[in-house]
Amino acid sequence: MLSWYPLTSTERVGVCYSIFIQQDLKVLEREFGASPVRTQFEHYERLCAIDPKHFKPLASHARIYPNYFAPVIANRDNKNWSIPMRYRLRPSGSIDEIPTNYNVFNARLESLTTRPTWSRLLGRQHGLVVFKEFYEWVPGNGPKNKKVISFRPDGFEFMWAPVLWDWWESPDKNTSYFSFALITGEPPDQVLAAGHDRCPVFLDRSLIPEWLNPVGKSAKELTGILQKTTSCNWIVKDATP
């Protein structure tokens, strides 16, 4: 039986709700050796044409929110590929869409082995999403005021974060797509000082091949990989929601 979990009060604060993606497929191929899976991008284009309300063309946006799509890097047969995936996991076999009060767009690092939603994917279906900055709600002036700020790694053209992904197909087989959840961990000091208590895992680049090829690695080894992150200064700015 599929198991989802509701947001706790801590998790409602600690979510990465928007990212500015690197959507240039040539950049993903040049920097990460990820060739686009043309059949999947063509499939996604057909979904956009049939249902533009729920499937927005990648070319029309770069800042994405839950339920938007982004190119995600995955590995098969020791080759990296880029595939369009929805930023909000829809588990394989689910009949109805998961209610919005369930957190399935971010996966907390410390929950990967304990939450069934994530543990069944850990060690099997790993990916990488590449983006330029991420956005968060933080406390503003006054106890009830909040504002949105952006975080960008200084000195980097973009950052990358590990994800878990799944493939969903409707019972009538008329609709199908990949989807993913972005893995978040404890924040660097600058992110925490800015008012946010989570951060997408900025994986050490040398460990990307190990993350994308998880076969044979234990859960302890995989979570250990995710704890080895890239150090950087963060550019923090006010942003729009």
QUIGI-V198773 format. One record per residue. N is the residue number from 1. RES is the residue in one letter. SS is DSSP state (hx for helix, st for strand, lp for the rest). PHI is phi in whole degrees, -180 to 180 (NA if undefined). Layout:
((N:RES:SS:PHI) (N:RES:SS:PHI))
//
This chain:
((1:M:lp:NA) (2:L:lp:-70) (3:S:lp:-128) (4:W:lp:-116) (5:Y:lp:-136) (6:P:st:-77) (7:L:lp:-67) (8:T:lp:-83) (9:S:hx:-62) (10:T:hx:-68) (11:E:hx:-70) (12:R:hx:-66) (13:V:hx:-78) (14:G:lp:-90) (15:V:lp:-126) (16:C:lp:-97) (17:Y:lp:-95) (18:S:st:-155) (19:I:st:-138) (20:F:st:-101) (21:I:st:-81) (22:Q:lp:-89) (23:Q:lp:-104) (24:D:lp:-78) (25:L:hx:-66) (26:K:hx:-69) (27:V:hx:-66) (28:L:hx:-63) (29:E:hx:-73) (30:R:hx:-69) (31:E:hx:-85) (32:F:hx:-126) (33:G:lp:64) (34:A:lp:-100) (35:S:st:-80) (36:P:st:-68) (37:V:lp:-85) (38:R:hx:-59) (39:T:hx:-64) (40:Q:hx:-74) (41:F:hx:-69) (42:E:hx:-66) (43:H:hx:-62) (44:Y:hx:-65) (45:E:hx:-61) (46:R:hx:-67) (47:L:hx:-62) (48:C:hx:-62) (49:A:hx:-70) (50:I:hx:-78) (51:D:lp:-139) (52:P:lp:-65) (53:K:lp:-66) (54:H:lp:-102) (55:F:lp:-126) (56:K:lp:-90) (57:P:lp:-58) (58:L:hx:-58) (59:A:hx:-67) (60:S:hx:-90) (61:H:lp:-154) (62:A:lp:-126) (63:R:st:-89) (64:I:st:-116) (65:Y:st:-126) (66:P:lp:-51) (67:N:lp:87) (68:Y:lp:-83) (69:F:st:-109) (70:A:st:-146) (71:P:st:-75) (72:V:st:-120) (73:I:st:-90) (74:A:st:-136) (75:N:st:-118) (76:R:st:-145) (77:D:lp:54) (78:N:lp:62) (79:K:st:-132) (80:N:st:-83) (81:W:st:-135) (82:S:st:-108) (83:I:st:-137) (84:P:st:-71) (85:M:st:-137) (86:R:st:-79) (87:Y:st:-82) (88:R:lp:164) (89:L:lp:-64) (90:R:lp:-119) (91:P:lp:-62) (92:S:lp:-59) (93:G:lp:92) (94:S:lp:-73) (95:I:lp:-87) (96:D:lp:-104) (97:E:lp:-64) (98:I:lp:-71) (99:P:lp:-58) (100:T:lp:-68) (101:N:lp:-83) (102:Y:st:-107) (103:N:lp:-86) (104:V:lp:-126) (105:F:lp:-108) (106:N:st:-122) (107:A:st:-115) (108:R:st:-73) (109:L:hx:-53) (110:E:hx:-74) (111:S:hx:-106) (112:L:lp:-63) (113:T:lp:-99) (114:T:lp:-110) (115:R:lp:-91) (116:P:hx:-56) (117:T:hx:-56) (118:W:hx:-95) (119:S:hx:-63) (120:R:lp:-74) (121:L:lp:-99) (122:L:lp:-62) (123:G:lp:87) (124:R:lp:-128) (125:Q:lp:-125) (126:H:st:-107) (127:G:st:-149) (128:L:st:-144) (129:V:st:-112) (130:V:st:-111) (131:F:st:-151) (132:K:st:-94) (133:E:st:-161) (134:F:st:-129) (135:Y:st:-125) (136:E:st:-144) (137:W:st:-84) (138:V:st:-135) (139:P:st:-60) (140:G:lp:-107) (141:N:lp:-78) (142:G:lp:101) (143:P:lp:-68) (144:K:lp:-107) (145:N:lp:-95) (146:K:st:-132) (147:K:st:-141) (148:V:st:-104) (149:I:st:-127) (150:S:st:-110) (151:F:st:-124) (152:R:st:-133) (153:P:st:-73) (154:D:lp:-68) (155:G:lp:87) (156:F:lp:-120) (157:E:lp:-67) (158:F:lp:-160) (159:M:st:-122) (160:W:st:-140) (161:A:st:-134) (162:P:st:-71) (163:V:st:-137) (164:L:st:-112) (165:W:st:-130) (166:D:st:-148) (167:W:st:-119) (168:W:st:-121) (169:E:st:-137) (170:S:lp:-67) (171:P:lp:-56) (172:D:lp:-86) (173:K:lp:66) (174:N:lp:-83) (175:T:lp:-132) (176:S:st:-155) (177:Y:st:-167) (178:F:st:-87) (179:S:st:-147) (180:F:st:-145) (181:A:st:-122) (182:L:st:-85) (183:I:st:-86) (184:T:st:-118) (185:G:st:-138) (186:E:lp:-63) (187:P:lp:-82) (188:P:lp:-64) (189:D:hx:-57) (190:Q:hx:-67) (191:V:hx:-68) (192:L:hx:-64) (193:A:hx:-65) (194:A:lp:-79) (195:G:lp:111) (196:H:lp:-122) (197:D:lp:-106) (198:R:lp:-140) (199:C:st:-156) (200:P:st:-56) (201:V:lp:-66) (202:F:lp:-95) (203:L:st:-63) (204:D:lp:-55) (205:R:hx:-60) (206:S:hx:-65) (207:L:hx:-98) (208:I:hx:-57) (209:P:hx:-59) (210:E:hx:-66) (211:W:hx:-68) (212:L:hx:-76) (213:N:lp:-122) (214:P:lp:-84) (215:V:lp:-58) (216:G:lp:89) (217:K:lp:-98) (218:S:lp:-78) (219:A:hx:-60) (220:K:hx:-64) (221:E:hx:-66) (222:L:hx:-69) (223:T:hx:-69) (224:G:hx:-66) (225:I:hx:-60) (226:L:hx:-69) (227:Q:lp:-86) (228:K:lp:-100) (229:T:st:-114) (230:T:lp:-82) (231:S:lp:-88) (232:C:lp:-164) (233:N:lp:-86) (234:W:st:-115) (235:I:st:-90) (236:V:st:-115) (237:K:st:-139) (238:D:st:-67) (239:A:st:-143) (240:T:lp:-93) (241:P:lp:-60))
//
